[in-house]
Amino acid sequence: MAETKSSDLGKGLVVTFSVLGALGALAMGGSSFLAFANHDDTLQLLSGVFLTVALLASGIAVAAVHLYD
């Protein structure tokens, strides 16, 4: 049976970027709700920026799993 050994750097990067992705998703939901409640287009734009941050952070977390495994 093959034994795999993952590095601490890989685990740390995965946790860091996963938390960043989750925070970006929560911020996106909050700013989207506030944009709807206040009829504000600026908050809607900010919601899109938070979505981009969440998607990029999640992609980097997945890449870190494969790079440092």
N, C-alpha and C positions, 0 to 999 in steps of 0.2 A: 504494500500500500504506500503510495507516495505521500510524503509529509510536506506540507507547505508551511512556510514561516513568513509571516507578514511583519513589516517594520512598524515601529512606533510612529515614525513620521507619516506613514500612510494612514494609520488609524487617526492620528491627530488632524490631518488634512480633511479626511472624510467627515469627522465630527464637526470641525470648524465650518466647512462649507455647507454641511447639512443644516446646521443651526442658522447660518446666514440665509440659506434658501427658505427655511421656515419663517424666519423673521421678515424676509421680503414678501412672502405670500401673505402673512398676517397684515403687514403694512399696506399691501395692495388691496386687501379686502376692506380695511378700515378707511382708506382714502377713497375707495370706490363708493362705499356707503355714504361718506360725508359729501362726496360730489353729488350723489343722488339727492341727499337731504337738503343741501344748500343750493342746488342748481348752479354749481360752479364748474366751469370748464377747466380751470387750472388744476383743480384736484383730480379731475379725470385724466389729465396729462400725467400728473404725478403717479397715478395708479398704474399707468403704462410703464413708467420708469421702474417702479417697484416690481412689476411683473418681469421686466427684463433682468433685473438684479436677481430675482428668485430663479429664473430659468438658467442664467449663466452660472450661478453658484451651485445649483443642482447638477449641471453638466460637469463642472470641475470636480465635484464630489465623486461622480461616477468615474471620471477619468482617473482620479487619484486611487480609486480601488484597483483599477487595472494596471496602473503604472507601478505602484509600490507593493503589489502582491507577490 
